């Protein structure tokens, strides 16, 4: 039997990453573009990514609206990002109409519920969990070495791309 170390082990779950963020937050944008996306490109076979655009927004049910830290444009973009996660191939006109309607509002509410259910409660964004768990240390390291964290946390046969990274890494945080 031949062992193919480039394929993930089917019985080992991928590393589950959930990022709670705001669309117009500079730190969130940096984590998404400089860490999360490049890591996903290299390690998508051993990781699942969940994006929850809500962050420090507030749901105001009495007014049936949301209030976002970076104003109305951020609330709008958070809803657009929500819709893209659920329907990535929908035409722009459909997305535009959904952002002003009940479906977009419902998606934002779901993200509000997910964000408010965090334990420990989030105090800032970006807020990132690994396999449903949050630690300050993991989050700090994720801002500069997310790739290494995913390689370490994956319990299956490591893909070859992880081998060099793991040799150089301080494993004290795991």
C-alpha atoms as an extended CHARMM CRD file, in Angstrom:
* protein
*
       174  EXT
         1         1  UNK       CA              0.0000000000        0.0000000000        0.0000000000  PROA      1               0.0000000000
         2         2  UNK       CA              1.3480000000        3.4140000000       -0.9500000000  PROA      2               0.0000000000
         3         3  UNK       CA              1.0430000000        6.3240000000        1.4710000000  PROA      3               0.0000000000
         4         4  UNK       CA              0.3260000000        9.6480000000       -0.1780000000  PROA      4               0.0000000000
         5         5  UNK       CA              1.4670000000       12.3100000000        2.2940000000  PROA      5               0.0000000000
         6         6  UNK       CA              0.1190000000       15.1290000000        0.1360000000  PROA      6               0.0000000000
         7         7  UNK       CA             -3.5080000000       14.1490000000        0.7610000000  PROA      7               0.0000000000
         8         8  UNK       CA             -5.1370000000       14.7790000000        4.1160000000  PROA      8               0.0000000000
         9         9  UNK       CA             -6.1000000000       11.8430000000        6.2820000000  PROA      9               0.0000000000
        10        10  UNK       CA             -9.8270000000       11.2300000000        5.6870000000  PROA      10              0.0000000000
        11        11  UNK       CA            -10.5010000000       10.2600000000        9.3120000000  PROA      11              0.0000000000
        12        12  UNK       CA             -8.7270000000       13.2780000000       10.8040000000  PROA      12              0.0000000000
        13        13  UNK       CA            -10.8470000000       16.4220000000       10.8940000000  PROA      13              0.0000000000
        14        14  UNK       CA             -9.4180000000       19.5870000000        9.3480000000  PROA      14              0.0000000000
        15        15  UNK       CA             -8.4720000000       22.5120000000       11.5510000000  PROA      15              0.0000000000
        16        16  UNK       CA            -11.5980000000       24.6290000000       11.9730000000  PROA      16              0.0000000000
        17        17  UNK       CA            -10.8740000000       28.3600000000       11.8650000000  PROA      17              0.0000000000
        18        18  UNK       CA            -13.6080000000       30.8930000000       12.5480000000  PROA      18              0.0000000000
        19        19  UNK       CA            -12.8560000000       34.5610000000       12.0730000000  PROA      19              0.0000000000
        20        20  UNK       CA            -15.1830000000       37.1250000000       13.6630000000  PROA      20              0.0000000000
        21        21  UNK       CA            -14.4830000000       40.4380000000       12.0020000000  PROA      21              0.0000000000
        22        22  UNK       CA            -15.6900000000       43.7690000000       10.6440000000  PROA      22              0.0000000000
        23        23  UNK       CA            -15.4130000000       44.5420000000        6.9590000000  PROA      23              0.0000000000
        24        24  UNK       CA            -13.8640000000       48.0030000000        7.3960000000  PROA      24              0.0000000000
        25        25  UNK       CA            -11.5330000000       47.2210000000       10.3150000000  PROA      25              0.0000000000
        26        26  UNK       CA             -7.8820000000       47.6500000000        9.2160000000  PROA      26              0.0000000000
        27        27  UNK       CA             -6.6390000000       44.8480000000       11.5100000000  PROA      27              0.0000000000
        28        28  UNK       CA             -9.3030000000       42.4850000000       10.1970000000  PROA      28              0.0000000000
        29        29  UNK       CA             -8.4130000000       43.2950000000        6.6160000000  PROA      29              0.0000000000
        30        30  UNK       CA             -4.7350000000       42.6660000000        7.3350000000  PROA      30              0.0000000000
        31        31  UNK       CA             -5.4500000000       39.2750000000        8.9170000000  PROA      31              0.0000000000
        32        32  UNK       CA             -7.7040000000       38.2740000000        6.0080000000  PROA      32              0.0000000000
        33        33  UNK       CA             -5.3340000000       39.3330000000        3.2280000000  PROA      33              0.0000000000
        34        34  UNK       CA             -1.8940000000       38.7630000000        4.7680000000  PROA      34              0.0000000000
        35        35  UNK       CA             -2.5180000000       35.5980000000        6.8070000000  PROA      35              0.0000000000
        36        36  UNK       CA             -5.8160000000       33.8320000000        6.2250000000  PROA      36              0.0000000000
        37        37  UNK       CA             -5.9970000000       33.8930000000        2.4270000000  PROA      37              0.0000000000
        38        38  UNK       CA             -2.3510000000       32.8530000000        1.8040000000  PROA      38              0.0000000000
        39        39  UNK       CA             -2.6400000000       30.1140000000        4.4440000000  PROA      39              0.0000000000
        40        40  UNK       CA             -5.8580000000       28.8410000000        2.9020000000  PROA      40              0.0000000000
        41        41  UNK       CA             -4.2390000000       28.7330000000       -0.5670000000  PROA      41              0.0000000000
        42        42  UNK       CA             -1.4680000000       26.4790000000        0.7950000000  PROA      42              0.0000000000
        43        43  UNK       CA             -3.4010000000       24.4370000000        3.3660000000  PROA      43              0.0000000000
        44        44  UNK       CA             -7.0390000000       24.3430000000        2.1610000000  PROA      44              0.0000000000
        45        45  UNK       CA             -7.0260000000       20.5380000000        2.3070000000  PROA      45              0.0000000000
        46        46  UNK       CA             -6.4010000000       20.5120000000        6.0700000000  PROA      46              0.0000000000
        47        47  UNK       CA             -8.4200000000       23.5310000000        7.1790000000  PROA      47              0.0000000000
        48        48  UNK       CA            -11.9960000000       24.8260000000        7.0830000000  PROA      48              0.0000000000
        49        49  UNK       CA            -12.6360000000       28.5510000000        7.2930000000  PROA      49              0.0000000000
        50        50  UNK       CA            -15.7870000000       30.1850000000        8.6440000000  PROA      50              0.0000000000
        51        51  UNK       CA            -16.1590000000       33.9370000000        8.2620000000  PROA      51              0.0000000000
        52        52  UNK       CA            -18.5200000000       35.8510000000       10.5300000000  PROA      52              0.0000000000
        53        53  UNK       CA            -18.7770000000       39.5020000000        9.4510000000  PROA      53              0.0000000000
        54        54  UNK       CA            -20.3370000000       41.3220000000       12.4080000000  PROA      54              0.0000000000
        55        55  UNK       CA            -17.6310000000       42.2060000000       14.9320000000  PROA      55              0.0000000000
        56        56  UNK       CA            -18.5020000000       45.0290000000       17.2990000000  PROA      56              0.0000000000
        57        57  UNK       CA            -21.7650000000       45.8830000000       15.5540000000  PROA      57              0.0000000000
        58        58  UNK       CA            -24.9400000000       46.2140000000       17.5830000000  PROA      58              0.0000000000
        59        59  UNK       CA            -28.3230000000       44.8130000000       16.7120000000  PROA      59              0.0000000000
        60        60  UNK       CA            -31.1080000000       47.2780000000       17.4920000000  PROA      60              0.0000000000
        61        61  UNK       CA            -34.2510000000       45.1020000000       17.3100000000  PROA      61              0.0000000000
        62        62  UNK       CA            -36.5910000000       47.8810000000       18.3940000000  PROA      62              0.0000000000
        63        63  UNK       CA            -35.6050000000       49.8020000000       15.2440000000  PROA      63              0.0000000000
        64        64  UNK       CA            -35.0190000000       46.6610000000       13.1400000000  PROA      64              0.0000000000
        65        65  UNK       CA            -31.5210000000       47.9000000000       12.2040000000  PROA      65              0.0000000000
        66        66  UNK       CA            -27.8380000000       47.3140000000       12.9090000000  PROA      66              0.0000000000
        67        67  UNK       CA            -25.3040000000       49.8720000000       14.0710000000  PROA      67              0.0000000000
        68        68  UNK       CA            -21.7110000000       49.2340000000       13.0340000000  PROA      68              0.0000000000
        69        69  UNK       CA            -18.4970000000       50.5490000000       14.5430000000  PROA      69              0.0000000000
        70        70  UNK       CA            -17.3730000000       52.0520000000       11.2220000000  PROA      70              0.0000000000
        71        71  UNK       CA            -20.8000000000       53.3920000000       10.2700000000  PROA      71              0.0000000000
        72        72  UNK       CA            -23.4610000000       52.5180000000        7.7450000000  PROA      72              0.0000000000
        73        73  UNK       CA            -20.9960000000       51.5850000000        4.9600000000  PROA      73              0.0000000000
        74        74  UNK       CA            -19.5950000000       48.8260000000        7.1780000000  PROA      74              0.0000000000
        75        75  UNK       CA            -23.0590000000       47.4300000000        7.9510000000  PROA      75              0.0000000000
        76        76  UNK       CA            -23.8000000000       47.3690000000        4.2320000000  PROA      76              0.0000000000
        77        77  UNK       CA            -20.5060000000       45.6100000000        3.3820000000  PROA      77              0.0000000000
        78        78  UNK       CA            -20.9610000000       43.1350000000        6.2530000000  PROA      78              0.0000000000
        79        79  UNK       CA            -24.3110000000       42.1360000000        4.7410000000  PROA      79              0.0000000000
        80        80  UNK       CA            -22.8090000000       41.8890000000        1.2450000000  PROA      80              0.0000000000
        81        81  UNK       CA            -20.0730000000       39.6440000000        2.6320000000  PROA      81              0.0000000000
        82        82  UNK       CA            -22.7040000000       37.5650000000        4.4480000000  PROA      82              0.0000000000
        83        83  UNK       CA            -24.6160000000       37.0840000000        1.2350000000  PROA      83              0.0000000000
        84        84  UNK       CA            -21.4750000000       36.1950000000       -0.7000000000  PROA      84              0.0000000000
        85        85  UNK       CA            -20.7380000000       33.4480000000        1.8310000000  PROA      85              0.0000000000
        86        86  UNK       CA            -24.1690000000       31.9040000000        1.2930000000  PROA      86              0.0000000000
        87        87  UNK       CA            -24.4810000000       32.4770000000       -2.4430000000  PROA      87              0.0000000000
        88        88  UNK       CA            -21.0750000000       33.1910000000       -4.0080000000  PROA      88              0.0000000000
        89        89  UNK       CA            -22.2900000000       32.9780000000       -7.6100000000  PROA      89              0.0000000000
        90        90  UNK       CA            -25.3280000000       35.2260000000       -7.3620000000  PROA      90              0.0000000000
        91        91  UNK       CA            -25.5200000000       38.2180000000       -9.6730000000  PROA      91              0.0000000000
        92        92  UNK       CA            -24.6950000000       41.6110000000       -8.2050000000  PROA      92              0.0000000000
        93        93  UNK       CA            -28.2540000000       42.8850000000       -8.7550000000  PROA      93              0.0000000000
        94        94  UNK       CA            -29.5880000000       40.0270000000       -6.5850000000  PROA      94              0.0000000000
        95        95  UNK       CA            -27.0570000000       40.7540000000       -3.8570000000  PROA      95              0.0000000000
        96        96  UNK       CA            -27.8870000000       44.4640000000       -3.9710000000  PROA      96              0.0000000000
        97        97  UNK       CA            -31.6040000000       43.7920000000       -3.5310000000  PROA      97              0.0000000000
        98        98  UNK       CA            -30.9660000000       41.2670000000       -0.7250000000  PROA      98              0.0000000000
        99        99  UNK       CA            -28.8710000000       43.7270000000        1.2780000000  PROA      99              0.0000000000
       100       100  UNK       CA            -31.9040000000       45.9500000000        1.6890000000  PROA      100             0.0000000000
       101       101  UNK       CA            -34.3160000000       43.0870000000        2.3530000000  PROA      101             0.0000000000
       102       102  UNK       CA            -35.2640000000       40.4590000000        4.8840000000  PROA      102             0.0000000000
       103       103  UNK       CA            -32.7400000000       37.8190000000        3.7810000000  PROA      103             0.0000000000
       104       104  UNK       CA            -29.7350000000       40.0860000000        4.3630000000  PROA      104             0.0000000000
       105       105  UNK       CA            -31.1810000000       41.2080000000        7.6830000000  PROA      105             0.0000000000
       106       106  UNK       CA            -31.6550000000       37.5840000000        8.7560000000  PROA      106             0.0000000000
       107       107  UNK       CA            -28.0430000000       36.7110000000        7.8590000000  PROA      107             0.0000000000
       108       108  UNK       CA            -26.7360000000       39.6550000000        9.8770000000  PROA      108             0.0000000000
       109       109  UNK       CA            -28.9160000000       38.5520000000       12.8000000000  PROA      109             0.0000000000
       110       110  UNK       CA            -27.4280000000       35.0260000000       12.5830000000  PROA      110             0.0000000000
       111       111  UNK       CA            -23.9280000000       36.5100000000       12.7030000000  PROA      111             0.0000000000
       112       112  UNK       CA            -24.9390000000       38.6720000000       15.6740000000  PROA      112             0.0000000000
       113       113  UNK       CA            -26.1350000000       35.5470000000       17.5110000000  PROA      113             0.0000000000
       114       114  UNK       CA            -22.9090000000       33.6550000000       16.6920000000  PROA      114             0.0000000000
       115       115  UNK       CA            -20.7770000000       36.5810000000       17.8520000000  PROA      115             0.0000000000
       116       116  UNK       CA            -22.7510000000       37.1160000000       21.0640000000  PROA      116             0.0000000000
       117       117  UNK       CA            -22.5210000000       33.3860000000       21.8950000000  PROA      117             0.0000000000
       118       118  UNK       CA            -18.7060000000       33.4210000000       22.0110000000  PROA      118             0.0000000000
       119       119  UNK       CA            -17.1530000000       32.0760000000       25.2040000000  PROA      119             0.0000000000
       120       120  UNK       CA            -15.1500000000       33.9230000000       26.2480000000  PROA      120             0.0000000000
       121       121  UNK       CA            -17.0560000000       36.9110000000       24.9350000000  PROA      121             0.0000000000
       122       122  UNK       CA            -15.1690000000       38.7950000000       22.2510000000  PROA      122             0.0000000000
       123       123  UNK       CA            -13.6170000000       42.0800000000       23.3350000000  PROA      123             0.0000000000
       124       124  UNK       CA            -12.1280000000       43.1820000000       20.0200000000  PROA      124             0.0000000000
       125       125  UNK       CA            -11.7490000000       42.2450000000       16.3760000000  PROA      125             0.0000000000
       126       126  UNK       CA            -10.3420000000       40.3830000000       14.6710000000  PROA      126             0.0000000000
       127       127  UNK       CA            -11.3300000000       37.4960000000       16.9670000000  PROA      127             0.0000000000
       128       128  UNK       CA            -10.2210000000       34.0810000000       15.7650000000  PROA      128             0.0000000000
       129       129  UNK       CA            -11.0140000000       30.6380000000       17.1090000000  PROA      129             0.0000000000
       130       130  UNK       CA             -9.3170000000       27.3450000000       16.3310000000  PROA      130             0.0000000000
       131       131  UNK       CA            -11.4980000000       24.2570000000       16.5640000000  PROA      131             0.0000000000
       132       132  UNK       CA            -13.9950000000       26.3720000000       18.5170000000  PROA      132             0.0000000000
       133       133  UNK       CA            -11.4550000000       27.5660000000       21.0930000000  PROA      133             0.0000000000
       134       134  UNK       CA             -9.9940000000       31.0150000000       21.6650000000  PROA      134             0.0000000000
       135       135  UNK       CA             -6.7600000000       31.9750000000       23.3830000000  PROA      135             0.0000000000
       136       136  UNK       CA             -4.9670000000       35.3310000000       23.3710000000  PROA      136             0.0000000000
       137       137  UNK       CA             -1.7260000000       33.5660000000       22.4860000000  PROA      137             0.0000000000
       138       138  UNK       CA             -3.1380000000       31.7900000000       19.4410000000  PROA      138             0.0000000000
       139       139  UNK       CA             -4.7250000000       34.9940000000       18.2270000000  PROA      139             0.0000000000
       140       140  UNK       CA             -1.4720000000       36.9440000000       18.6600000000  PROA      140             0.0000000000
       141       141  UNK       CA              0.4440000000       34.3000000000       16.7190000000  PROA      141             0.0000000000
       142       142  UNK       CA             -2.2620000000       34.1140000000       14.0350000000  PROA      142             0.0000000000
       143       143  UNK       CA             -1.6090000000       37.7540000000       13.1540000000  PROA      143             0.0000000000
       144       144  UNK       CA              1.8720000000       36.8170000000       11.9040000000  PROA      144             0.0000000000
       145       145  UNK       CA              2.1580000000       33.0060000000       11.7090000000  PROA      145             0.0000000000
       146       146  UNK       CA             -1.2980000000       31.5510000000       11.0180000000  PROA      146             0.0000000000
       147       147  UNK       CA              0.2050000000       29.0310000000        8.6040000000  PROA      147             0.0000000000
       148       148  UNK       CA              2.3560000000       27.5570000000       11.4000000000  PROA      148             0.0000000000
       149       149  UNK       CA             -0.5930000000       27.2790000000       13.7950000000  PROA      149             0.0000000000
       150       150  UNK       CA             -2.6510000000       25.3440000000       11.2470000000  PROA      150             0.0000000000
       151       151  UNK       CA              0.2780000000       22.9960000000       10.5570000000  PROA      151             0.0000000000
       152       152  UNK       CA              0.7200000000       22.3080000000       14.2700000000  PROA      152             0.0000000000
       153       153  UNK       CA             -2.9690000000       21.9060000000       15.0910000000  PROA      153             0.0000000000
       154       154  UNK       CA             -3.6520000000       19.4530000000       12.2670000000  PROA      154             0.0000000000
       155       155  UNK       CA             -3.5440000000       15.9680000000       13.8110000000  PROA      155             0.0000000000
       156       156  UNK       CA             -3.1600000000       13.9710000000       10.5920000000  PROA      156             0.0000000000
       157       157  UNK       CA             -0.2000000000       13.3960000000        8.3090000000  PROA      157             0.0000000000
       158       158  UNK       CA              1.2700000000       16.8250000000        7.7090000000  PROA      158             0.0000000000
       159       159  UNK       CA              1.3800000000       18.0290000000        4.1190000000  PROA      159             0.0000000000
       160       160  UNK       CA              4.9430000000       18.4830000000        2.8280000000  PROA      160             0.0000000000
       161       161  UNK       CA              4.5260000000       22.2770000000        2.8530000000  PROA      161             0.0000000000
       162       162  UNK       CA              4.2190000000       22.0960000000        6.6750000000  PROA      162             0.0000000000
       163       163  UNK       CA              7.4560000000       20.1640000000        7.2290000000  PROA      163             0.0000000000
       164       164  UNK       CA              9.8780000000       23.0940000000        6.9430000000  PROA      164             0.0000000000
       165       165  UNK       CA              7.6730000000       25.4220000000        8.9820000000  PROA      165             0.0000000000
       166       166  UNK       CA              7.3420000000       22.9790000000       11.8670000000  PROA      166             0.0000000000
       167       167  UNK       CA             11.0900000000       22.5360000000       12.2330000000  PROA      167             0.0000000000
       168       168  UNK       CA             11.5240000000       26.2650000000       12.8730000000  PROA      168             0.0000000000
       169       169  UNK       CA              8.5930000000       26.7610000000       15.1940000000  PROA      169             0.0000000000
       170       170  UNK       CA              8.3570000000       27.2280000000       18.9250000000  PROA      170             0.0000000000
       171       171  UNK       CA              5.6790000000       24.7030000000       19.9380000000  PROA      171             0.0000000000
       172       172  UNK       CA              5.2280000000       26.0710000000       23.4520000000  PROA      172             0.0000000000
       173       173  UNK       CA              1.8430000000       27.6040000000       22.6810000000  PROA      173             0.0000000000
       174       174  UNK       CA              0.1200000000       24.3100000000       21.7540000000  PROA      174             0.0000000000
